[in-house]
Amino acid sequence: MRSLMSWQSGTAALMTIAITTGAVTPLFTFAPAQAQFNINQPRTITIPANVTLPVTYEKEKVIVNPGERLPLTLKIANDIIDSNRNVLIPANTEVVGELQPVNLPNSNNKKGVRFVARELVFASGRRQQINANSRTITETEKISKGTDTGQVLTDAAIGAGAATVISLLTGNKKIETLEPIGGAAAGALASVLLRKKQADVFVLRTEEDLDITLLSNLVLSRN
């Protein structure tokens, strides 16, 4: 744990605190006024933009089609603490959001995918808005007729669109899906696959691909 540090910037003091994530320990700053306790008012602390928070998921992988949206709830992997060992965000706090397609520039309409976090849900039931994204994944894995998907599907959660692709191309009817797919969508997809006989899917590795980086300051109450 890096120790608490302070220094002067003009006439205002800034304090640096560390957060422990089990990996590299990033530093962030907050103004004393934000951490100061006031009578009848909660204390707050600000985690600034660009800090990365580690997350985890019950499956090792999540598989989706390019262009597919998928609601997803992750969890904070480790206690996020300051240098005084105050827990700011407890481990297992839920991170509610969605896997969303990303249009890649200069790529002839090719898409990537990333997780967009919208809300933290604490064990007490308290909810906190959050503005954070994972990195954008652009590489896909090819699924074709006769493909052995055993390794790809091991410990994987599969979006409805990707589940339909894999089922139609491989004949595997025992695909775990996170949500059902409508008959019309499945029928349209089947028609496309009968012509192409192959499809590309995104395979996101939870521990590698889904850690979230704050896009704006996260202000937390410390009652």
C-alpha positions as CSV (number, residue, x, y, z in Angstrom):
1,M,0.0,0.0,0.0
2,R,1.4,3.3,-0.9
3,S,1.3,5.8,1.9
4,L,-0.8,8.9,2.1
5,M,1.0,11.8,0.6
6,S,0.2,15.5,0.6
7,W,1.6,18.5,-1.1
8,Q,0.8,22.2,-1.7
9,S,-0.6,23.5,-5.0
10,G,-0.8,27.3,-4.8
11,T,-2.8,27.8,-1.6
12,A,-4.9,24.6,-1.8
13,A,-3.6,21.3,-0.6
14,L,-4.3,18.1,-2.6
15,M,-4.1,14.6,-1.0
16,T,-3.2,11.4,-2.8
17,I,-4.7,8.1,-1.8
18,A,-4.1,4.6,-3.2
19,I,-6.6,2.0,-4.2
20,T,-5.8,-1.7,-3.9
21,T,-7.0,-3.9,-6.8
22,G,-4.6,-6.8,-6.6
23,A,-2.6,-5.4,-9.5
24,V,-0.9,-2.1,-10.1
25,T,-1.9,0.4,-7.5
26,P,-3.2,3.5,-9.2
27,L,-3.2,6.9,-7.4
28,F,-5.9,9.5,-7.4
29,T,-6.5,12.8,-5.7
30,F,-9.3,14.6,-4.0
31,A,-9.6,18.1,-2.6
32,P,-9.7,18.3,1.3
33,A,-13.2,19.9,1.1
34,Q,-14.5,16.7,-0.5
35,A,-13.2,14.5,2.3
36,Q,-13.9,16.9,5.1
37,F,-16.7,15.9,7.6
38,N,-19.4,18.5,8.1
39,I,-22.0,18.3,10.8
40,N,-25.3,16.9,9.4
41,Q,-23.7,16.3,6.0
42,P,-22.2,13.1,4.7
43,R,-18.5,13.0,3.9
44,T,-17.8,12.3,0.2
45,I,-14.7,11.1,-1.6
46,T,-14.1,11.4,-5.4
47,I,-12.4,8.7,-7.5
48,P,-11.4,10.6,-10.6
49,A,-11.8,9.7,-14.3
50,N,-9.3,7.3,-15.8
51,V,-9.0,5.0,-12.8
52,T,-9.6,1.4,-13.7
53,L,-11.7,-0.9,-11.5
54,P,-11.3,-4.7,-11.6
55,V,-14.4,-6.7,-12.2
56,T,-15.4,-10.4,-12.2
57,Y,-18.2,-12.5,-13.6
58,E,-19.6,-15.9,-12.8
59,K,-18.5,-17.3,-16.2
60,E,-15.0,-17.1,-17.7
61,K,-16.3,-15.9,-21.1
62,V,-19.2,-14.1,-22.6
63,I,-20.0,-14.7,-26.3
64,V,-22.0,-12.3,-28.5
65,N,-22.6,-11.5,-32.1
66,P,-21.2,-8.4,-33.7
67,G,-23.9,-5.7,-33.3
68,E,-25.6,-7.6,-30.5
69,R,-26.6,-5.8,-27.3
70,L,-26.6,-7.8,-24.0
71,P,-27.6,-6.6,-20.5
72,L,-24.9,-7.8,-18.1
73,T,-24.2,-7.5,-14.4
74,L,-20.6,-7.9,-13.3
75,K,-19.1,-7.6,-9.8
76,I,-16.2,-5.6,-8.3
77,A,-13.4,-8.1,-8.0
78,N,-11.6,-6.7,-4.9
79,D,-12.3,-4.2,-2.1
80,I,-11.4,-0.7,-3.4
81,I,-9.8,1.0,-0.4
82,D,-7.9,4.2,0.4
83,S,-4.5,4.4,2.0
84,N,-6.2,4.4,5.5
85,R,-7.8,1.1,4.6
86,N,-11.3,2.6,4.4
87,V,-13.4,0.5,2.0
88,L,-14.7,2.8,-0.7
89,I,-16.3,0.1,-2.9
90,P,-16.7,-3.4,-1.4
91,A,-15.8,-6.5,-3.3
92,N,-18.9,-8.1,-4.9
93,T,-20.6,-4.8,-5.4
94,E,-22.7,-5.2,-8.6
95,V,-21.9,-3.3,-11.7
96,V,-25.0,-3.1,-13.9
97,G,-24.6,-2.3,-17.5
98,E,-24.7,-3.7,-21.1
99,L,-22.4,-5.1,-23.7
100,Q,-22.8,-2.7,-26.7
101,P,-21.6,-2.7,-30.3
102,V,-19.0,-0.1,-31.3
103,N,-18.6,1.2,-34.8
104,L,-14.9,1.0,-35.7
105,P,-13.6,4.0,-37.7
106,N,-12.3,3.4,-41.2
107,S,-13.3,-0.3,-41.1
108,N,-16.1,-0.7,-43.7
109,N,-18.8,-0.9,-41.0
110,K,-17.0,-3.5,-38.9
111,K,-18.0,-3.5,-35.3
112,G,-16.3,-4.0,-31.9
113,V,-17.9,-4.5,-28.5
114,R,-17.4,-3.1,-25.0
115,F,-19.1,-3.2,-21.7
116,V,-20.8,0.1,-20.7
117,A,-21.4,0.4,-16.9
118,R,-24.4,2.4,-15.7
119,E,-24.9,1.7,-12.0
120,L,-23.2,0.3,-8.9
121,V,-25.5,-1.7,-6.6
122,F,-24.2,-2.1,-3.0
123,A,-25.1,-4.9,-0.7
124,S,-27.4,-2.6,1.3
125,G,-29.4,-2.0,-1.9
126,R,-28.1,1.6,-2.4
127,R,-27.6,2.5,-6.0
128,Q,-24.9,4.8,-7.4
129,Q,-24.7,6.0,-11.0
130,I,-21.3,5.3,-12.7
131,N,-19.9,6.4,-16.0
132,A,-17.4,3.8,-17.1
133,N,-16.5,1.5,-20.0
134,S,-14.4,-1.5,-20.6
135,R,-11.9,-1.5,-23.5
136,T,-13.2,-2.1,-27.0
137,I,-12.7,-5.7,-28.3
138,T,-12.3,-5.9,-32.0
139,E,-11.1,-9.5,-32.7
140,T,-13.6,-12.2,-33.5
141,E,-13.5,-16.0,-33.6
142,K,-15.0,-17.8,-36.5
143,I,-17.8,-20.4,-36.1
144,S,-18.5,-22.6,-39.1
145,K,-20.2,-25.9,-39.9
146,G,-18.4,-28.8,-38.4
147,T,-16.5,-26.5,-35.9
148,D,-15.6,-28.1,-32.6
149,T,-16.9,-25.4,-30.2
150,G,-16.2,-27.4,-27.0
151,Q,-13.3,-25.2,-26.0
152,V,-14.9,-22.0,-26.9
153,L,-18.1,-22.8,-25.0
154,T,-16.5,-24.1,-21.8
155,D,-17.7,-21.9,-18.9
156,A,-19.2,-19.4,-21.2
157,A,-22.4,-17.3,-21.1
158,I,-23.8,-16.8,-24.5
159,G,-26.0,-14.0,-25.9
160,A,-29.1,-14.9,-27.7
161,G,-27.9,-14.0,-31.1
162,A,-24.6,-15.8,-30.7
163,A,-26.4,-18.8,-29.3
164,T,-28.6,-19.0,-32.4
165,V,-25.5,-18.8,-34.7
166,I,-23.7,-21.6,-32.9
167,S,-26.8,-23.8,-32.7
168,L,-27.6,-23.4,-36.4
169,L,-24.1,-23.9,-37.6
170,T,-23.0,-26.7,-35.3
171,G,-26.3,-28.4,-34.4
172,N,-25.5,-27.9,-30.7
173,K,-29.0,-27.5,-29.2
174,K,-27.8,-27.3,-25.6
175,I,-26.5,-23.7,-25.7
176,E,-26.9,-21.6,-22.5
177,T,-28.4,-18.2,-23.3
178,L,-28.7,-15.2,-21.2
179,E,-32.0,-14.2,-22.8
180,P,-34.4,-15.8,-25.3
181,I,-34.5,-14.9,-29.0
182,G,-37.6,-14.3,-30.9
183,G,-38.7,-16.7,-33.7
184,A,-38.6,-14.0,-36.4
185,A,-35.1,-13.0,-35.5
186,A,-34.0,-16.7,-35.5
187,G,-35.6,-17.3,-38.8
188,A,-33.9,-14.3,-40.5
189,L,-30.5,-15.4,-39.0
190,A,-31.0,-18.9,-40.2
191,S,-31.5,-17.7,-43.7
192,V,-28.3,-15.8,-43.6
193,L,-26.3,-18.7,-42.2
194,L,-27.6,-21.1,-44.8
195,R,-26.0,-18.9,-47.4
196,K,-22.7,-18.1,-45.5
197,K,-22.2,-21.3,-43.6
198,Q,-20.0,-19.5,-41.1
199,A,-20.2,-16.5,-38.8
200,D,-17.9,-14.5,-36.5
201,V,-18.5,-14.0,-32.8
202,F,-16.9,-12.0,-30.1
203,V,-15.5,-14.0,-27.2
204,L,-14.8,-11.8,-24.2
205,R,-12.6,-13.1,-21.4
206,T,-14.0,-11.8,-18.2
207,E,-10.6,-11.4,-16.4
208,E,-8.9,-9.8,-19.4
209,D,-11.5,-7.8,-21.3
210,L,-14.1,-6.4,-18.9
211,D,-12.3,-4.2,-16.3
212,I,-13.9,-0.8,-16.4
213,T,-12.3,2.6,-16.6
214,L,-14.1,5.7,-15.2
215,L,-15.0,8.2,-17.9
216,S,-15.9,10.9,-15.3
217,N,-15.4,11.4,-11.6
218,L,-17.2,9.0,-9.3
219,V,-18.4,10.7,-6.1
220,L,-19.0,8.3,-3.2
221,S,-20.7,9.0,0.1
222,R,-18.9,8.0,3.3
223,N,-21.5,8.3,6.0
